[in-house]
Protein backbone atom coordinates (compact mmCIF):
# COMPACT_ATOMS: atom_id res chain seq x y z
CA UNK A 1 0.00 0.00 0.00
CA UNK A 2 1.34 3.46 -0.94
CA UNK A 3 2.03 6.27 1.49
CA UNK A 4 0.00 9.03 -0.19
CA UNK A 5 1.55 11.77 1.97
CA UNK A 6 4.99 11.39 0.35
CA UNK A 7 6.29 11.07 -3.20
CA UNK A 8 9.52 10.32 -5.06
CA UNK A 9 10.76 13.06 -7.43
CA UNK A 10 12.47 11.95 -10.63
CA UNK A 11 14.45 14.23 -12.94
CA UNK A 12 14.92 17.97 -12.63
CA UNK A 13 18.02 19.66 -11.21
CA UNK A 14 20.77 17.31 -10.01
CA UNK A 15 21.24 19.39 -6.86
CA UNK A 16 17.61 19.34 -5.74
CA UNK A 17 17.99 18.84 -1.96
CA UNK A 18 15.38 16.11 -1.50
CA UNK A 19 14.04 13.36 -3.72
CA UNK A 20 11.39 12.12 -1.28
CA UNK A 21 9.03 14.94 -0.38
CA UNK A 22 5.84 15.42 1.60
CA UNK A 23 2.74 16.00 -0.51
CA UNK A 24 0.06 17.96 1.38
CA UNK A 25 -2.67 16.94 -1.08
CA UNK A 26 -1.89 14.20 -3.58
CA UNK A 27 -2.79 15.33 -7.06
CA UNK A 28 -1.58 15.46 -10.64
CA UNK A 29 1.24 17.98 -9.98
CA UNK A 30 3.76 18.92 -7.31
CA UNK A 31 5.44 22.35 -7.27
CA UNK A 32 8.78 22.58 -5.40
CA UNK A 33 10.29 26.01 -4.60
CA UNK A 34 13.96 26.03 -5.67
CA UNK A 35 16.49 28.77 -6.51
CA UNK A 36 14.09 31.65 -7.10
CA UNK A 37 11.53 29.62 -8.99
CA UNK A 38 9.56 26.39 -8.96
CA UNK A 39 10.34 22.92 -10.24
CA UNK A 40 7.17 21.23 -11.51
CA UNK A 41 6.66 17.47 -11.30
CA UNK A 42 3.78 15.45 -12.77
CA UNK A 43 2.40 12.22 -11.40
CA UNK A 44 3.12 8.96 -13.19
CA UNK A 45 1.50 5.55 -12.90
CA UNK A 46 4.71 4.19 -11.35
CA UNK A 47 5.57 3.55 -7.73
CA UNK A 48 9.00 3.03 -6.18
CA UNK A 49 9.98 0.99 -3.15
CA UNK A 50 11.95 3.28 -0.80
CA UNK A 51 13.20 3.22 2.76
CA UNK A 52 9.92 4.99 3.57
CA UNK A 53 7.72 2.44 1.84
CA UNK A 54 6.09 2.20 -1.57
CA UNK A 55 5.68 5.75 -2.89
CA UNK A 56 4.20 7.29 -6.05
CA UNK A 57 6.74 8.64 -8.57
CA UNK A 58 6.43 12.16 -9.95
CA UNK A 59 8.63 13.19 -12.88
CA UNK A 60 9.99 16.65 -13.66
CA UNK A 61 8.44 18.45 -16.59
CA UNK A 62 9.26 22.18 -16.30
CA UNK A 63 10.69 25.07 -14.31
CA UNK A 64 9.08 28.46 -13.79
CA UNK A 65 10.90 31.56 -12.56
CA UNK A 66 9.56 34.02 -10.01
CA UNK A 67 9.51 37.65 -11.18
CA UNK A 68 12.15 39.93 -9.75
C-alpha positions, 0 to 999 in steps of 0.5 A: 500500500502506498504512502500518499503523503509522500512522493519520489521526485524523478528528474529535474536539477541534479542538486535538488535537496530532497528526492522524497518529499511530503505532498500535502494533497496528492494530485496530478502535480507537485510544485517545489520552490527552488532557486528563485523559482519552482520545479514542476513534477507530474504524477506517473502511474509508477511507484517506487519501493523506498526506505519509507515504503512504496511511494508514487513517482512524480517526474519533472516536466518544467521550471518556472521563474519568479519575477524579480 
